[in-house]
Amino acid sequence: MEFSYQTYQRSFQQPLQTRYGPWSIRRGLMVMLEDDAGNIGQGEIAPLSWFGSETWEQAQTYCQQLPRQLTDAHILSIPDRYPACQFGLGSAWEALHQNSVSASVFPEICGLLPTGSSALSAASKLWEQGYRTFKWKIGVDAIEQEQAIFRRLIVALPPQALLRLDANGGLTNESACRWLQLCDQVMDTLRIEYLEQPLPPEQLSAMLSLSQQFQTPLALDESVATLSQLQHCVQQGWNGIFVIKPAICGYPHRLRQFCQSHPIDAVFSSVFESEVGRQACLRLAAELSNPQRAIGFGVCHWLSPDE
């Protein structure tokens, strides 16, 4: 197979604020494999280093040292420390061998709201566009300020909406309890589908304990960024929700094998990949994500158009 790649970068329409700080540029690499018959498979490497993947620079360096002519062995021997490279080249390899088509159209996609009070106007716009499930990031500002906005948000959203809160591992045990108490209190006003990753990944036992104390479900995200982490959390007894970002989870075929042999409550989610990576992720989501939950790919409004 002939291998080639090209770097890209895309600007956010407005910086995405998370507990990791503002994110304004998405950088990645497009990869292409072509066989002797002229068939082409495309993939995307979209690292998210603060979630535990390789950096963009490491991914580019890895691609630079690959030979122009690749074998299946090259594709299937990428070290685990390069999970985004595993996904990008693995999905290109699958596309080349399977002649895969566009993913199914999903009826339910979760729309990502901006942090702070901007979420109020953004929610009404996304509702008009057909979104019924929303994600709002917390742990960015003071808890009193965020909870005041949260109370306004749950009143502003129609009662049939679902809301997910995402702390990106930025809460303490005390602040997580305060959020979960509030979520339990407002269940009659609006359904909070889950609180995502309240504590850092190394505090899995504390999250297991929290999951048994409150009605509001918990989901893991940073804790299950890669397949080895996903396997570990299942082994440790987590039977709640798993938010899986396939673009940084490693090889598609390994993720598929694991999810097919372990009936987990999986919600597939984006890392702001472009259309090539998005289609590869959506194909996996169509096979493996819990069909009763909206997938986390309502992020296209955040980025400038694909070039």
VOTIGU-919669 format. One line per 10 residues: their letters; for each residue x, y, z of C-alpha. Coordinates in pm, whole numbers, plus 50000, padded with zeros to 5 digits. Example, Ala and Ser with C-alpha at 12.3 -4.5 7.8 and 13.67 -1.06 7.14 Angstrom:
BEGIN
AS = 51230/49550/50780  51367/49894/50714
This chain:
BEGIN
MEFSYQTYQR = 50000/50000/50000  50121/50349/49919  50101/50581/50219  50068/50959/50220  49951/51216/50470  49874/51585/50497  49852/51807/50804  49557/52039/50861  49433/52293/51108  49087/52439/51164
SFQQPLQTRY = 48981/52734/51378  48703/52725/51631  48428/52979/51565  48484/53077/51928  48731/52919/52172  48594/52615/52352  48630/52676/52726  48695/52372/52943  48875/52315/53270  49189/52257/53059
GPWSIRRGLM = 49168/52616/52933  49053/52764/52599  49090/52561/52278  49093/52767/51960  49272/52556/51693  49209/52192/51600  49515/52036/51433  49538/51690/51286  49657/51481/50993  49472/51324/50702
VMLEDDAGNI = 49618/50989/50594  49563/50798/50271  49638/50442/50168  49625/50329/49804  49658/49972/49686  49797/49842/49355  49449/49846/49199  49405/50216/49271  49160/50171/49561  49191/50441/49825
GQGEIAPLSW = 49122/50440/50198  49126/50762/50396  49162/50817/50768  49217/51098/51014  49458/51135/51305  49301/51381/51551  49503/51377/51875  49373/51511/52205  49682/51509/52421  49523/51638/52743
FGSETWEQAQ = 49296/51333/52732  49600/51107/52717  49662/51058/52345  49984/51148/52170  50040/51513/52081  49996/51647/51728  50376/51683/51703  50430/51321/51807  50172/51202/51554  50337/51400/51277
TYCQQLPRQL = 50682/51268/51371  50547/50913/51368  50398/50958/51020  50721/51117/50894  50925/50808/50983  50687/50560/50818  50797/50424/50479  50603/50529/50172  50512/50164/50105  50328/50007/50399
TDAHILSIPD = 50232/49648/50469  49949/49522/50689  50215/49456/50952  50308/49825/50956  49946/49923/51013  49886/49666/51285  50204/49729/51484  50161/50095/51581  50257/50127/51949  49975/50183/52200
RYPACQFGLG = 50124/50519/52296  49993/50647/51959  49617/50573/51991  49513/50851/51749  49759/50715/51489  49620/50366/51548  49269/50496/51480  49359/50708/51176  49565/50446/50996  49342/50164/51120
SAWEALHQNS = 49028/50328/50984  49201/50406/50652  49304/50038/50634  48946/49928/50705  48809/50168/50445  49054/50032/50188  48960/49670/50254  48588/49705/50317  48486/49971/50066  48295/50128/50355
VSASVFPEIC = 48019/50373/50279  47893/50675/50469  47758/50608/50815  47390/50595/50890  47200/50913/50974  47149/50920/51350  46812/51036/51482  46959/51163/51809  47273/51375/51839  47373/51567/52152
GLLPTGSSAL = 47450/51936/52097  47741/52094/52285  47657/52423/52459  47909/52697/52542  48010/52742/52904  47860/53014/53121  47542/53210/53054  47594/53191/52675  47443/52844/52706  47098/52997/52754
SAASKLWEQG = 47070/53154/52408  47267/52873/52242  47025/52612/52380  46723/52777/52221  46900/52797/51884  47001/52430/51896  46649/52331/52003  46513/52508/51693  46764/52309/51484  46621/51983/51617
YRTFKWKIGV = 46852/51897/51907  46682/51741/52208  46988/51640/52415  47243/51895/52530  47583/51890/52700  47704/52172/52923  48057/52185/53065  48102/52269/53433  48402/52303/53663  48522/52605/53465
DAIEQEQAIF = 48397/52890/53688  48302/52916/54056  48044/52657/54155  47800/52918/54290  47810/53102/53958  47768/52786/53752  47483/52651/53963  47296/52982/53932  47322/52957/53552  47226/52588/53569
RRLIVALPPQ = 46901/52674/53750  46817/52922/53473  46913/52673/53204  46687/52393/53326  46392/52634/53331  46476/52770/52985  46493/52424/52825  46165/52251/52730  46071/51975/52978  46125/51701/52719
ALLRLDANGG = 46491/51798/52676  46778/51597/52827  47083/51765/52979  47429/51618/53031  47681/51790/53259  48051/51740/53185  48308/51827/53451  48615/51696/53261  48746/51556/53591  48762/51906/53741
LTNESACRWL = 48554/51865/54058  48648/51770/54411  48453/51506/54596  48276/51786/54786  48180/51986/54476  48075/51668/54294  47836/51591/54581  47697/51945/54563  47630/51904/54191  47475/51561/54231
QLCDQVMDTL = 47251/51681/54514  47129/51967/54295  47076/51737/53995  46869/51501/54209  46664/51796/54337  46571/51926/53991  46473/51592/53836  46107/51699/53840  46191/52008/53632  46428/51858/53377
RIEYLEQPLP = 46591/51519/53339  46966/51528/53392  47080/51231/53188  47416/51204/53364  47711/51387/53518  48020/51307/53313  48364/51251/53469  48320/51447/53794  48660/51346/53936  49005/51284/53780
PEQLSAMLSL = 49066/50938/53627  49284/50821/53917  48983/50857/54153  48779/50572/54005  48698/50421/54345  48559/50755/54463  48341/50777/54151  48219/50423/54210  48117/50534/54559  47944/50849/54428
SQQFQTPLAL = 47750/50645/54173  47586/50455/54459  47493/50764/54664  47281/50965/54420  47002/50914/54168  47173/51106/53889  47385/50861/53685  47758/50911/53636  47956/50859/53316  48327/50804/53264
DESVATLSQL = 48512/50995/52990  48877/51081/53060  48892/50756/53260  48825/50554/52943  49008/50759/52679  49202/50459/52546  49105/50096/52507  49339/49982/52786  49173/50231/53023  48829/50113/52912
QHCVQQGWNG = 48928/49752/52982  49066/49849/53324  48747/50030/53433  48531/49735/53329  48760/49503/53527  48731/49734/53830  48353/49696/53826  48226/50014/53663  47882/49928/53527  47763/50283/53459
IFVIKPAICG = 47792/50485/53139  48108/50496/52926  48170/50797/52699  48397/50666/52424  48593/50891/52189  48685/50643/51915  48929/50879/51741  49168/50855/52039  49073/50507/52164  49307/50312/51937
YPHRLRQFCQ = 49244/50062/51659  48880/50046/51540  48885/49666/51514  49006/49625/51874  48739/49863/52007  48477/49676/51805  48589/49340/51942  48584/49467/52301  48240/49629/52282  48090/49325/52109
SHPIDAVFSS = 48216/49096/52385  48130/49334/52675  47772/49470/52675  47854/49816/52816  47637/50129/52816  47845/50321/52561  47794/50675/52432  48021/50756/52139  48156/51110/52127  48359/51347/51910
VFESEVGRQA = 48703/51500/51952  48622/51768/51693  48755/51563/51406  48675/51668/51048  48442/51482/50812  48680/51193/50731  48732/51105/51096  48372/51181/51180  48242/50926/50927  48477/50660/51063
CLRLAAELSN = 48359/50734/51419  47994/50730/51317  48031/50391/51152  48156/50252/51484  47885/50436/51676  47619/50282/51451  47746/49937/51549  47837/49986/51913  47685/50293/52081  47375/50254/52300
PQRAIGFGVC = 47089/50334/52058  46880/50470/52346  47123/50757/52402  47212/51050/52177  47565/51031/52038  47800/51316/52123  47867/51453/51776  47670/51778/51784  47983/51992/51756  47994/52097/51390
HWLSPDE = 47871/52447/51478  48187/52502/51681  48439/52475/51397  48508/52660/51075  48406/52460/50764  48634/52179/50647  48886/52300/50395
